[in-house]
Amino acid sequence: DSGVTQTPKHLITATGQRVTLRCSPRSGDLSVYWYQQSLDQGLQFLIQYYNGEERAKGNILERFSAQQFPDLHSELNLSSLELGDSALYFCASSSGTSNNRPYNEQFFGPGTRLTVL
Amino acid sequence: GQNIDQPTEMTATEGAIVQINCTYQTSGFNGLFWYQQHAGEAPTFLSYNVLDGLEEKGRFSSFLSRSKGYSYLLLKELQMKDSASYLCAVRDSNYQLIWGAGTKLSIKP
């Protein structure tokens, strides 16, 4: 157990709909990352938040948005869903500093499997 | 641009040794990570290299040559449970992780 939690575990919805994925980072971690992984594909970095502020953006579509709240949990909003958005969505967290983990490695949640029909 | 290359697939035999290579071209270097990912599961951290040389951790070792932009992950005494994808990731000058596409390793009895 990485200490990162994600809900829901599975989500089935229709094209054109909007969904929200939720992530709670490890205790003490300030950075949250969102990734998309389509079937048999590599990890695609979407966006990073650090202590409530957007830190870095990857290949995130304009239909997608995210935010990190004062309690450090994060939500990823996906709208106008298309069939191609079906994927595993991972959240990861890291401390954001080297103080308590010198590698500052990312720990991943179990993911949300999104199926768009 | 930034690029990380790994073989797409590899096959090895139970009990043997396998080496998974990773070459990278990134804007700056602040460490290289290896992660293991079983199908449908989350990636899990395996190793970290920031200085040249070999880091050993049980059956797994990781090597880095910064001058060559090269790393490898060495897995010894392979077990069936080692069948997984192995992801190489480099932290660049902006402290962002650049991910390789992963190497899918299949272990045969």
Interface residues (C-beta under 8 A of the other chain):
Chain A: S2 Q41 G42 L43 F45 Q48 A56 L88 F90 Y103 E105 Q106 F107 F108 G109 P110 G111
Chain B: G31 F33 G40 E41 A42 P43 T44 F45 Y48 L87 N94 Q96 L97 W99 G100 A101 G102
